[in-house]
Amino acid sequence: MATSGDSAALNFGAARATSPASAADELRRDLRLIADMIEPGSRVLDIGCGDGALLAYLARYKSVDGRGIELSQSGVNACVGHGLSVIQGDADSDLEAYPAGGFDVVVLSQTLQATRRPRRVVEELVRIGRQAIVSFPNFGFWQIRLSLLLTGRMPLSHCLAHPWYETPNIHLCTIRDFVALCDEIGVGVVRSATLDRHGQPYSLDPRGSLANLLAEQGIFVLCGSADPQYRESRC
Amino acid sequence: MRVPASLRLDCGVDFGPFTIAYRTYGTLNEDRSNAILICHALTGDQYAADPHPITGKPGWWETMIGAGGVLDTERYFLICANVLGGCMGTTGPQDIDPATGEPWALSFPVITIRDMACAQKLLLDHLEIESLFCVIGGSMGAMQVLQWAASYPDRVFAAVPIAGAARHSAQNIAFHEVGRQAIMADPDWCGGRYLSVNRKPVRGLAVARMAAHITYLSEAALHRKFGRNLQDRLAVTYGFDADFQVESYLRHQGSTFVDRFDANSYLYITRAMDYFDLAAEHGGSLARALEGTRSRFCIISFTSDWLFPTSESREIVHALNAAAANVSFVEIATDNGHDAFLLHEPELFATLRGFLNGCAEHRGLGRSG
């Protein structure tokens, strides 16, 4: 796939580029949408928090009691240096210590596809948080499908910028795959949103095949119960 | 400060009255809310930021403390007290036992990290500081920080244990035992009564310090500083002189240490560290020891520290997570080993400054100027 010259392009797989100091103006589009889903004053755990842009935004504008986990030590040090409560850790190995229901919201943004055991991670998210917000790149996006079909090589895009041999994204999935996983492990989808390649939300049913084709990424709000009363497939 | 009352020690002895020697830097604000307790390490003392009265060397944390420093004396009121059992003014085994008129020596009661924290608490009561803005310390200082957080959670707003552990490992107990045996094997130790007979186990204490000093460094740092370089000579001498620079360095470390440190204090304080196991007091659960804490924690470790490795800090972090505590955890990349907490590590300083600034805002101490 040709690389996009779009300046509003999202940059998955790379560290979040926004510095906490300028969080208000430059918060990445999908993070902004996630922030809008979080109630003021909540207790929030941001897993894979990068340099803390979302946490800084939530602390400043939503009086959130925020914590972060970040794999890269430089990211952690930057966060702590900015007064955020962040630990160096790993979504695969460091979630078990957290008590059940310890947070109102657990955020996993653009990280699920880089974990070793995504299924286990999703289960941990809804155990630790009353709600979990998960965003990920949709591998069913039409440009990715077309790229593989036409070139016969692993798709590269501004979303998935790493060649196959050095990508951190080892467990890519489509939106339908993700919804199927949630159904399989009994995790309820409370809300969801699909975004186009400019980070603008689509008004598409995330369970439908059109979303799976047109959306470049999905954002899902999950809860531990698959009880239908929590379900609301669109937002 | 003279503590008039007695203190019930972990060993069961009611100890006191006794003396606590301490230094302060900066000014206590009107709300009495800007106090930071600095906990020193095994061979540290209260002279954190002014010259040592015996050696004349700069304070052990002078890089950290000062006007505009990370521990900003224009903003915070810093307190650093010599630990119970120490030899720089707080009552320890070299002092006179009023019951006998002789130095305590081995009749001094065995003390623990909790006893040290208890004594510090008495000092804070004396200073009328109800709640500390922060308790901070490295190595054994980190143990005291954790003890403070567990014993007096309501008096600790922020806790910064650096290069520490919630319990002393078997390997570390083993190293301490080597040091103690070196002291006790010195004929001048005299069963601990060396002061009464006007002698001093300087050789044993120096060997203890040399062995310990190796554990404070890293192989990479030793190699960087000394390699296999020879000391003031062009070739090896085929003898047991200090041919290598690293030997000469260690001998120097050993011989200067004995001038400023008491051998029995070394025995007692290393023992206190060995006994430290915060989880053991709470049914083996570190999370339970720290349950319900509202303190803000910043746990710091160093990549090349093999004495208190990052895995130890990570255990503390996991326990704090399980206790739903507010915790930050930073591992600093350095080849300076355990001693890194005493050195100028820019990333350590930047992180600490940020953490303390964030805490100060939450504490209502305002933003840094």
Interface residues (C-beta under 8 A of the other chain):
Chain A: D65 R67 Q73 V76 N77 C79 V80 G81 H82 G83 L84 S85 V86 I87 Q88 G89 D94 A97 Y98 P99 G102
Chain B: R296 C298 I299 V317 H318 A319 N321 A322 A323 A324 N326 V327 S328 F329 V330 E331 I332 A333 E347 A350 T351 R353 G354 F355 N357 G358 C359 E361
